[in-house]
Amino acid sequence: PGVVRTEGNIQALRAGTWEEATGGMDLENNGETVRFSGRAIVHLMDSTNGSLEWIGGSGKVGVVAELAKFVGFVDEDGRRP
């Protein structure tokens, strides 16, 4: 996954320590929910949608946002980071 909006990351953002800790990554606009990664796993488990061909088989690294664009799913807030 990319930058994930976990409870700890949101707490760091609210506490004002996020920017220093991450070099200014945009958690609010580009952050993914934990469900976004879960949706990627569900789509990878579905062998009928082409996701296995996209990633090139097991043992490969894939970017969740790129898989979302390829397969056509969004995060729980309707965005695609």
C-alpha positions in Angstrom: 0.0 0.0 0.0 0.9 3.6 -0.2 0.4 6.0 2.7 -2.3 4.5 4.9 -4.6 6.4 7.1 -4.1 4.3 10.2 -5.0 5.5 13.7 -1.4 6.1 14.5 -0.8 8.2 11.4 -3.9 10.2 11.9 -2.9 10.8 15.5 0.6 12.0 14.3 -1.1 14.4 11.9 -3.3 15.8 14.6 -0.4 16.1 17.0 1.6 18.1 14.4 4.4 15.5 14.1 3.4 13.9 10.8 5.2 16.3 8.4 8.6 16.0 10.2 8.3 12.2 10.5 7.4 11.6 6.9 9.0 14.5 5.0 5.6 16.0 4.2 3.7 13.1 2.7 0.1 14.1 2.0 -1.9 11.8 4.3 -5.2 13.7 4.0 -5.4 13.9 0.2 -3.4 10.8 -0.8 -3.8 8.5 2.1 -5.5 5.1 1.7 -7.8 3.5 4.2 -6.9 0.0 5.5 -9.9 -1.3 3.5 -8.3 -0.2 0.3 -5.5 -2.8 0.8 -8.2 -5.3 1.7 -10.1 -4.7 -1.5 -6.9 -5.3 -3.4 -6.5 -8.7 -1.8 -10.1 -9.6 -2.7 -9.5 -8.6 -6.3 -6.2 -10.6 -6.4 -8.1 -13.6 -5.2 -10.6 -13.3 -8.1 -8.8 -15.0 -11.0 -11.4 -13.8 -13.4 -10.6 -10.1 -13.4 -7.1 -10.2 -14.9 -5.3 -9.1 -11.7 -3.0 -12.1 -11.6 -1.8 -11.3 -15.1 -1.4 -7.6 -14.1 0.9 -8.5 -11.2 2.7 -11.3 -13.1 2.1 -14.1 -10.6 3.1 -14.7 -7.0 6.2 -13.3 -5.4 5.9 -9.9 -7.2 5.4 -6.5 -5.8 2.4 -4.5 -6.9 1.1 -1.0 -6.1 -2.4 -1.1 -4.7 -3.4 2.1 -6.4 -2.2 0.8 -9.8 -4.2 -2.5 -9.3 -7.3 -0.4 -8.4 -7.0 1.5 -11.6 -6.5 -1.7 -13.7 -9.3 -3.7 -12.1 -11.6 -0.7 -11.3 -12.1 -0.4 -7.6 -12.0 2.6 -5.2 -11.4 3.3 -1.6 -14.3 3.4 0.9 -14.6 7.2 0.4 -14.9 6.8 -3.4 -11.4 8.0 -4.1 -8.6 6.2 -5.8 -5.2 7.3 -4.3 
